[in-house]
Amino acid sequence: MPKGKPKKQFTGEFKQQVVEKLRSEGLSYKEAMQQFNISGHNSIQSWERIYLEEGPEGLYIERRGRGSKGRPSKLDKRAEEDLIGENQRLRAENEYLKNLQALVLESEQHRHKKRR
């Protein structure tokens, strides 16, 4: 694509119209490109995938640019506190179950020695 020429943007409504016509009439990507004056089948292929995975609503979401792979967004304080509390409860429960298992094992060994 030549520099300085902006990439053509399509509305969600237009994308939905293209995909639905493609599917209802069994058009090929090439036929859809010609009928709707779209350069390149990659866009249509991508729209069809989004349509099938997310439904027509997915075509209305702006998806330009690279997705962030960096740090996840911060949780609000309350959610963070809930997760910390749950983590502490689970650690305590885990420790309790380990102790209980050790006591049961010890009791079984003691009972087994008495039988001999």
DSSP file (Angstrom, degrees, kcal/mol; ACC not computed):
  #  RESIDUE AA STRUCTURE BP1 BP2  ACC     N-H-->O    O-->H-N    N-H-->O    O-->H-N    TCO  KAPPA ALPHA  PHI   PSI    X-CA   Y-CA   Z-CA
    1    1 A M              0   0    0      0, 0.0     3,-0.1     0, 0.0     6,-0.1   0.000 360.0 360.0 360.0 129.7    0.0    0.0    0.0
    2    2 A P    >   -     0   0    0      0, 0.0     3,-1.3     0, 0.0     2,-0.1  -0.263 360.0-103.1 -63.1 145.9    1.5    3.4   -1.0
    3    3 A K  T 3  S+     0   0    0      1,-0.2     0, 0.0     3,-0.0     0, 0.0  -0.380 103.5  25.8 -67.8 146.5    2.6    5.7    1.8
    4    4 A G  T 3  S+     0   0    0      1,-0.2    -1,-0.2    -3,-0.1     0, 0.0   0.254  91.1 112.7  87.2 -13.5    0.3    8.6    2.6
    5    5 A K    <   -     0   0    0     -3,-1.3    -1,-0.2     3,-0.0     3,-0.1  -0.834  68.1-130.2 -95.0 116.6   -2.8    6.8    1.3
    6    6 A P        -     0   0    0      0, 0.0     2,-0.2     0, 0.0     3,-0.0  -0.337  23.9-107.6 -67.1 144.6   -5.1    6.1    4.2
    7    7 A K        -     0   0    0      1,-0.1     2,-0.2    -6,-0.1     0, 0.0  -0.492  39.8-106.1 -70.2 137.3   -6.5    2.5    4.5
    8    8 A K        -     0   0    0     -2,-0.2     2,-0.4    -3,-0.1    -1,-0.1  -0.439  34.0-149.4 -67.7 133.0  -10.1    2.3    3.6
    9    9 A Q        -     0   0    0     -2,-0.2     2,-0.4    -3,-0.0    -1,-0.0  -0.857   7.0-157.3-106.4 141.4  -12.4    1.8    6.6
   10   10 A F        -     0   0    0     -2,-0.4     2,-0.1     4,-0.0     0, 0.0  -0.908  17.3-120.1-117.3 144.7  -15.6   -0.1    6.5
   11   11 A T     >  -     0   0    0     -2,-0.4     4,-2.4     1,-0.1     5,-0.2  -0.383  24.9-115.4 -76.7 159.6  -18.6    0.3    8.9
   12   12 A G  H  > S+     0   0    0      1,-0.2     4,-2.5     2,-0.2     5,-0.2   0.865 118.1  55.3 -60.1 -37.2  -19.9   -2.6   10.9
   13   13 A E  H  > S+     0   0    0      2,-0.2     4,-2.2     1,-0.2    -1,-0.2   0.903 108.3  47.6 -63.7 -42.1  -23.1   -2.5    8.9
   14   14 A F  H  > S+     0   0    0      2,-0.2     4,-2.5     1,-0.2    -2,-0.2   0.928 111.7  49.9 -65.1 -45.7  -21.2   -2.8    5.6
   15   15 A K  H  X S+     0   0    0     -4,-2.4     4,-2.6     1,-0.2     5,-0.2   0.914 111.2  49.3 -58.9 -44.3  -19.1   -5.7    6.9
   16   16 A Q  H  X S+     0   0    0     -4,-2.5     4,-2.7     1,-0.2     5,-0.2   0.912 110.1  51.1 -62.2 -42.8  -22.3   -7.5    8.1
   17   17 A Q  H  X S+     0   0    0     -4,-2.2     4,-2.1     2,-0.2     5,-0.2   0.915 111.4  48.1 -60.9 -44.3  -24.0   -6.9    4.8
   18   18 A V  H  X S+     0   0    0     -4,-2.5     4,-2.6     2,-0.2    -2,-0.2   0.946 114.4  44.8 -62.2 -49.8  -21.0   -8.4    2.9
   19   19 A V  H  X S+     0   0    0     -4,-2.6     4,-2.4     1,-0.2     5,-0.2   0.914 113.7  49.0 -64.9 -43.4  -20.7  -11.5    5.1
   20   20 A E  H  X S+     0   0    0     -4,-2.7     4,-2.7    -5,-0.2     5,-0.2   0.887 114.0  45.9 -66.1 -37.6  -24.4  -12.2    5.1
   21   21 A K  H  X S+     0   0    0     -4,-2.1     4,-2.4    -5,-0.2     6,-0.5   0.902 111.4  53.6 -69.1 -40.1  -24.6  -11.9    1.3
   22   22 A L  H  X>S+     0   0    0     -4,-2.6     5,-1.1    -5,-0.2     4,-0.6   0.913 116.5  38.1 -57.3 -45.1  -21.5  -14.0    1.0
   23   23 A R  H  <5S+     0   0    0     -4,-2.4    -2,-0.2     3,-0.2    -1,-0.2   0.887 117.6  47.5 -77.8 -40.5  -23.1  -16.7    3.1
   24   24 A S  H  <5S+     0   0    0     -4,-2.7    -2,-0.2    -5,-0.2    -3,-0.2   0.873 122.9  32.7 -72.3 -35.6  -26.6  -16.5    1.8
   25   25 A E  H  <5S-     0   0    0     -4,-2.4    -1,-0.2    -5,-0.2    -2,-0.2   0.459 104.9-122.2-100.2  -1.6  -25.7  -16.5   -1.9
   26   26 A G  T  <5 +     0   0    0     -4,-0.6    -3,-0.2    -5,-0.2    -4,-0.2   0.848  47.1 175.6  65.7  34.0  -22.6  -18.7   -1.7
   27   27 A L      < -     0   0    0     -5,-1.1    -1,-0.2    -6,-0.5     2,-0.1  -0.373  28.1-124.8 -69.9 149.8  -20.4  -16.0   -3.2
   28   28 A S     >  -     0   0    0      1,-0.1     4,-2.4    -2,-0.1     5,-0.2  -0.448  28.9-106.8 -81.7 167.7  -16.6  -16.7   -3.4
   29   29 A Y  H  > S+     0   0    0      1,-0.2     4,-2.6     2,-0.2     5,-0.2   0.903 122.3  52.6 -62.4 -38.9  -14.3  -14.1   -1.8
   30   30 A K  H  > S+     0   0    0      2,-0.2     4,-2.2     1,-0.2    -1,-0.2   0.918 109.4  47.9 -63.5 -43.6  -13.3  -12.9   -5.3
   31   31 A E  H  > S+     0   0    0      1,-0.2     4,-2.7     2,-0.2    -1,-0.2   0.908 112.7  48.7 -64.1 -41.1  -17.0  -12.4   -6.3
   32   32 A A  H  X S+     0   0    0     -4,-2.4     4,-2.4     2,-0.2    -2,-0.2   0.894 108.7  54.3 -65.3 -39.1  -17.7  -10.5   -3.1
   33   33 A M  H  X>S+     0   0    0     -4,-2.6     5,-2.3     1,-0.2     4,-0.7   0.928 113.4  42.0 -58.9 -45.3  -14.6   -8.4   -3.6
   34   34 A Q  H  <5S+     0   0    0     -4,-2.2     3,-0.5     3,-0.2    -2,-0.2   0.917 114.9  49.5 -68.9 -43.8  -15.8   -7.4   -7.1
   35   35 A Q  H  <5S+     0   0    0     -4,-2.7    -2,-0.2     1,-0.2    -1,-0.2   0.869 122.4  31.9 -65.9 -37.0  -19.5   -6.9   -6.1
   36   36 A F  H  <5S-     0   0    0     -4,-2.4    -1,-0.2    -5,-0.2    -2,-0.2   0.335 107.3-118.7-105.0   6.2  -18.6   -4.7   -3.1
   37   37 A N  T  <5 +     0   0    0     -4,-0.7     2,-0.4    -3,-0.5    -3,-0.2   0.952  57.7 154.7  56.5  55.0  -15.5   -3.0   -4.5
   38   38 A I      < -     0   0    0     -5,-2.3     2,-0.8    -6,-0.2    -1,-0.2  -0.947  39.6-138.6-114.5 132.1  -13.1   -4.4   -1.8
   39   39 A S  S    S+     0   0    0     -2,-0.4     4,-0.1     2,-0.0     3,-0.0  -0.811  72.9  16.2 -94.6 112.1   -9.4   -4.8   -2.6
   40   40 A G     >  -     0   0    0     -2,-0.8     4,-0.5     1,-0.1     3,-0.3   0.297  65.4-126.9 102.2 132.5   -8.2   -8.0   -1.1
   41   41 A H  H  > S+     0   0    0      1,-0.2     4,-2.8     2,-0.2     5,-0.2   0.619  94.5  82.7 -84.9 -12.3  -10.0  -11.1    0.2
   42   42 A N  H  > S+     0   0    0      1,-0.2     4,-2.5     2,-0.2    -1,-0.2   0.887  90.3  51.4 -59.7 -39.4   -8.2  -11.0    3.6
   43   43 A S  H  > S+     0   0    0     -3,-0.3     4,-2.7     2,-0.2    -1,-0.2   0.945 112.3  44.9 -62.4 -47.7  -10.6   -8.5    5.0
   44   44 A I  H  X S+     0   0    0     -4,-0.5     4,-2.5     1,-0.2    -2,-0.2   0.907 113.0  51.3 -63.9 -41.6  -13.7  -10.5    3.9
   45   45 A Q  H  X S+     0   0    0     -4,-2.8     4,-2.0     1,-0.2    -1,-0.2   0.913 111.8  47.4 -61.4 -42.8  -12.1  -13.7    5.3
   46   46 A S  H  X S+     0   0    0     -4,-2.5     4,-2.5    -5,-0.2    -2,-0.2   0.909 110.9  51.1 -65.2 -43.5  -11.4  -12.0    8.6
   47   47 A W  H  X S+     0   0    0     -4,-2.7     4,-2.7     1,-0.2    -2,-0.2   0.898 109.5  51.0 -61.6 -40.8  -15.0  -10.5    8.8
   48   48 A E  H  X S+     0   0    0     -4,-2.5     4,-2.4     2,-0.2    -1,-0.2   0.914 109.9  49.4 -64.6 -41.8  -16.5  -13.9    8.1
   49   49 A R  H  X S+     0   0    0     -4,-2.0     4,-2.3     2,-0.2     5,-0.2   0.936 113.2  46.3 -61.7 -46.4  -14.4  -15.5   10.9
   50   50 A I  H  X>S+     0   0    0     -4,-2.5     4,-3.2     1,-0.2     5,-0.7   0.911 111.6  52.6 -61.4 -43.3  -15.4  -12.8   13.3
   51   51 A Y  H  X5S+     0   0    0     -4,-2.7     4,-1.4     1,-0.2    -1,-0.2   0.907 112.9  43.8 -59.0 -44.4  -19.1  -13.1   12.3
   52   52 A L  H  <5S+     0   0    0     -4,-2.4    -1,-0.2     2,-0.2    -2,-0.2   0.860 121.0  39.5 -71.6 -36.2  -19.0  -16.9   12.9
   53   53 A E  H  <5S+     0   0    0     -4,-2.3    -2,-0.2    -5,-0.2    -3,-0.2   0.882 135.0  14.8 -80.8 -40.6  -17.1  -16.6   16.2
   54   54 A E  H  <5S-     0   0    0     -4,-3.2     3,-0.3     1,-0.3    -3,-0.2   0.509 100.8-121.7-117.0  -8.6  -18.8  -13.6   17.8
   55   55 A G    ><< -     0   0    0     -4,-1.4     3,-1.3    -5,-0.7     4,-0.4  -0.253  53.3 -50.1  86.8 177.2  -21.9  -13.0   15.7
   56   56 A P  G >  S+     0   0    0      0, 0.0     3,-1.4     0, 0.0     4,-0.4   0.801 131.0  67.2 -59.0 -29.9  -22.8   -9.8   13.8
   57   57 A E  G >  S+     0   0    0     -3,-0.3     3,-1.6     1,-0.3     4,-0.3   0.842  89.5  65.6 -61.0 -31.9  -22.0   -7.6   16.9
   58   58 A G  G X  S+     0   0    0     -3,-1.3     3,-1.0     1,-0.3    -1,-0.3   0.756  91.0  63.5 -62.2 -24.8  -18.4   -8.5   16.6
   59   59 A L  G <  S+     0   0    0     -3,-1.4    -1,-0.3    -4,-0.4    -2,-0.2   0.656  95.4  59.7 -75.0 -14.4  -18.1   -6.7   13.3
   60   60 A Y  G <  S+     0   0    0     -3,-1.6     2,-0.4    -4,-0.4    -1,-0.2   0.484  82.6 100.8 -91.8  -3.7  -18.9   -3.4   15.0
   61   61 A I  S <  S-     0   0    0     -3,-1.0     2,-0.4    -4,-0.3    -3,-0.0  -0.690  78.3-121.5 -86.4 132.0  -15.9   -3.5   17.3
   62   62 A E        +     0   0    0     -2,-0.4    -2,-0.1     1,-0.1    -1,-0.0  -0.585  36.1 171.5 -71.8 125.8  -12.9   -1.4   16.3
   63   63 A R        +     0   0    0     -2,-0.4    -1,-0.1     4,-0.0     2,-0.1   0.080  23.6 132.8-126.7  23.1   -9.9   -3.8   15.9
   64   64 A R        +     0   0    0      2,-0.1    -2,-0.0     3,-0.0     2,-0.0  -0.419  53.0  25.1 -77.8 154.3   -7.2   -1.6   14.4
   65   65 A G  S    S-     0   0    0     -2,-0.1     2,-0.3     2,-0.0     0, 0.0  -0.074  99.6 -53.1  85.6 172.1   -3.6   -1.7   15.8
   66   66 A R        -     0   0    0      1,-0.1     2,-0.1    -2,-0.0    -2,-0.1  -0.616  55.5-114.7 -86.1 144.0   -1.8   -4.4   17.7
   67   67 A G        -     0   0    0     -2,-0.3     2,-0.3     1,-0.1    -1,-0.1  -0.466  37.4-100.8 -73.4 149.2   -3.4   -5.8   20.8
   68   68 A S        +     0   0    0      1,-0.1    -1,-0.1    -2,-0.1     0, 0.0  -0.539  37.1 175.5 -73.5 130.6   -1.6   -5.1   24.1
   69   69 A K        +     0   0    0     -2,-0.3    -1,-0.1    -3,-0.0    -2,-0.0   0.240  53.9  96.1-113.1   8.6    0.6   -8.0   25.3
   70   70 A G  S    S-     0   0    0      1,-0.2    -2,-0.0     0, 0.0     0, 0.0   0.320  86.7 -24.1 -79.9-150.8    1.9   -6.0   28.2
   71   71 A R  S    S-     0   0    0      1,-0.1    -1,-0.2     3,-0.0     3,-0.1  -0.333  72.0-111.7 -63.0 135.8    0.9   -5.8   31.8
   72   72 A P        -     0   0    0      0, 0.0    -1,-0.1     0, 0.0     3,-0.1  -0.290  44.4 -86.0 -66.4 156.9   -2.8   -6.7   32.5
   73   73 A S        -     0   0    0      1,-0.1     2,-0.1     0, 0.0     0, 0.0  -0.271  51.9 -97.4 -64.0 149.7   -5.1   -3.9   33.6
   74   74 A K        -     0   0    0     -3,-0.1     2,-0.2     1,-0.1    -1,-0.1  -0.390  33.1-127.8 -68.9 141.2   -5.2   -3.2   37.3
   75   75 A L        -     0   0    0      1,-0.1    -1,-0.1    -2,-0.1     2,-0.1  -0.554  31.8-101.3 -80.7 153.9   -8.0   -4.7   39.4
   76   76 A D     >  -     0   0    0     -2,-0.2     4,-2.3     1,-0.1     5,-0.2  -0.395  37.6-105.2 -71.5 160.2  -10.0   -2.4   41.5
   77   77 A K  H  > S+     0   0    0      1,-0.2     4,-2.7     2,-0.2     5,-0.2   0.869 117.7  52.2 -55.9 -43.3   -9.1   -2.4   45.2
   78   78 A R  H  > S+     0   0    0      1,-0.2     4,-2.4     2,-0.2    -1,-0.2   0.919 110.5  46.8 -63.5 -44.2  -12.1   -4.4   46.3
   79   79 A A  H  > S+     0   0    0      2,-0.2     4,-2.3     1,-0.2    -1,-0.2   0.903 113.0  50.4 -64.0 -40.5  -11.5   -7.2   43.8
   80   80 A E  H  X S+     0   0    0     -4,-2.3     4,-2.3     2,-0.2    -2,-0.2   0.919 110.8  48.4 -63.6 -43.5   -7.8   -7.3   44.7
   81   81 A E  H  X S+     0   0    0     -4,-2.7     4,-2.6     2,-0.2    -2,-0.2   0.893 110.4  52.1 -63.8 -39.4   -8.7   -7.6   48.5
   82   82 A D  H  X S+     0   0    0     -4,-2.4     4,-2.6     1,-0.2    -2,-0.2   0.916 110.7  47.8 -61.7 -43.3  -11.2  -10.3   47.8
   83   83 A L  H  X S+     0   0    0     -4,-2.3     4,-2.4     2,-0.2    -2,-0.2   0.888 111.6  49.6 -66.8 -38.6   -8.6  -12.3   45.8
   84   84 A I  H  X S+     0   0    0     -4,-2.3     4,-2.2     2,-0.2    -2,-0.2   0.928 112.5  48.1 -64.5 -44.5   -6.0  -11.9   48.6
   85   85 A G  H  X S+     0   0    0     -4,-2.6     4,-2.4     2,-0.2    -2,-0.2   0.912 112.2  48.5 -62.1 -43.0   -8.5  -13.0   51.2
   86   86 A E  H  X S+     0   0    0     -4,-2.6     4,-2.6     1,-0.2    -1,-0.2   0.904 109.8  52.8 -64.0 -40.5   -9.5  -16.0   49.1
   87   87 A N  H  X S+     0   0    0     -4,-2.4     4,-2.2     2,-0.2    -1,-0.2   0.909 109.9  48.2 -60.9 -42.6   -5.9  -16.9   48.6
   88   88 A Q  H  X S+     0   0    0     -4,-2.2     4,-2.3     2,-0.2    -2,-0.2   0.913 111.8  49.5 -65.0 -43.0   -5.3  -16.8   52.4
   89   89 A R  H  X S+     0   0    0     -4,-2.4     4,-2.6     1,-0.2    -2,-0.2   0.910 111.3  49.3 -62.3 -41.6   -8.3  -18.9   53.1
   90   90 A L  H  X S+     0   0    0     -4,-2.6     4,-2.4     2,-0.2    -1,-0.2   0.879 110.0  50.6 -67.1 -37.4   -7.2  -21.5   50.5
   91   91 A R  H  X S+     0   0    0     -4,-2.2     4,-2.3     2,-0.2    -1,-0.2   0.919 112.2  47.5 -64.3 -42.5   -3.7  -21.6   52.0
   92   92 A A  H  X S+     0   0    0     -4,-2.3     4,-2.5     2,-0.2    -2,-0.2   0.914 112.7  48.9 -64.4 -42.4   -5.1  -22.2   55.5
   93   93 A E  H  X S+     0   0    0     -4,-2.6     4,-2.6     2,-0.2    -2,-0.2   0.908 110.5  51.3 -63.4 -41.5   -7.5  -24.9   54.1
   94   94 A N  H  X S+     0   0    0     -4,-2.4     4,-2.1     2,-0.2    -2,-0.2   0.919 111.0  47.6 -60.7 -44.9   -4.6  -26.6   52.3
   95   95 A E  H  X S+     0   0    0     -4,-2.3     4,-2.3     2,-0.2    -2,-0.2   0.911 111.2  51.4 -63.8 -42.9   -2.5  -26.6   55.5
   96   96 A Y  H  X S+     0   0    0     -4,-2.5     4,-2.7     1,-0.2    -2,-0.2   0.924 110.0  49.1 -59.4 -46.1   -5.4  -28.0   57.5
   97   97 A L  H  X S+     0   0    0     -4,-2.6     4,-2.5     1,-0.2    -1,-0.2   0.862 109.4  52.2 -65.7 -35.5   -6.0  -30.8   55.0
   98   98 A K  H  X S+     0   0    0     -4,-2.1     4,-2.1     2,-0.2    -1,-0.2   0.930 112.0  46.1 -63.7 -44.6   -2.3  -31.7   55.1
   99   99 A N  H  X S+     0   0    0     -4,-2.3     4,-2.3     2,-0.2    -2,-0.2   0.910 112.8  50.3 -64.4 -42.3   -2.3  -31.9   58.9
  100  100 A L  H  X S+     0   0    0     -4,-2.7     4,-2.6     1,-0.2     5,-0.2   0.916 109.9  50.3 -62.3 -43.4   -5.5  -33.9   58.8
  101  101 A Q  H  X S+     0   0    0     -4,-2.5     4,-2.4     1,-0.2    -1,-0.2   0.903 110.0  50.5 -62.2 -41.1   -4.0  -36.3   56.3
  102  102 A A  H  X S+     0   0    0     -4,-2.1     4,-2.4     2,-0.2    -1,-0.2   0.903 111.4  48.6 -63.6 -40.9   -0.9  -36.7   58.5
  103  103 A L  H  X S+     0   0    0     -4,-2.3     4,-2.7     2,-0.2    -2,-0.2   0.910 112.0  48.3 -65.8 -42.6   -3.1  -37.5   61.5
  104  104 A V  H  X S+     0   0    0     -4,-2.6     4,-2.5     2,-0.2    -2,-0.2   0.918 113.0  48.0 -64.0 -43.1   -5.2  -40.0   59.6
  105  105 A L  H  X S+     0   0    0     -4,-2.4     4,-2.3     2,-0.2    -2,-0.2   0.913 112.7  48.6 -63.2 -42.8   -2.1  -41.7   58.3
  106  106 A E  H  X S+     0   0    0     -4,-2.4     4,-2.3     1,-0.2    -2,-0.2   0.911 111.4  50.1 -63.5 -42.7   -0.6  -41.8   61.8
  107  107 A S  H  X S+     0   0    0     -4,-2.7     4,-2.5     2,-0.2    -2,-0.2   0.904 110.6  49.3 -63.0 -42.5   -3.8  -43.2   63.2
  108  108 A E  H  X S+     0   0    0     -4,-2.5     4,-2.3     2,-0.2    -1,-0.2   0.894 111.5  48.9 -64.6 -39.9   -3.9  -46.0   60.6
  109  109 A Q  H  X S+     0   0    0     -4,-2.3     4,-2.0     2,-0.2    -2,-0.2   0.906 111.3  49.8 -65.7 -40.2   -0.3  -46.9   61.2
  110  110 A H  H  X S+     0   0    0     -4,-2.3     4,-1.6     2,-0.2    -2,-0.2   0.919 112.4  47.2 -64.2 -44.3   -0.9  -47.0   65.0
  111  111 A R  H  X S+     0   0    0     -4,-2.5     4,-1.3     1,-0.2    -2,-0.2   0.875 110.3  53.2 -63.3 -39.4   -4.0  -49.2   64.5
  112  112 A H  H  X S+     0   0    0     -4,-2.3     4,-0.7     1,-0.2    -1,-0.2   0.865 107.6  51.0 -66.5 -36.6   -2.0  -51.5   62.1
  113  113 A K  H >< S+     0   0    0     -4,-2.0     3,-0.5     1,-0.2    -1,-0.2   0.855 106.2  55.5 -68.5 -35.2    0.8  -51.9   64.7
  114  114 A K  H 3< S+     0   0    0     -4,-1.6    -1,-0.2     1,-0.2    -2,-0.2   0.830 100.7  59.3 -67.3 -31.1   -1.7  -52.9   67.4
  115  115 A R  H 3<        0   0    0     -4,-1.3    -1,-0.2     1,-0.3    -2,-0.2   0.773 360.0 360.0 -69.6 -27.0   -3.1  -55.7   65.2
  116  116 A R    <<        0   0    0     -4,-0.7    -1,-0.3    -3,-0.5    -2,-0.2   0.465 360.0 360.0 -73.2 360.0    0.2  -57.5   65.0
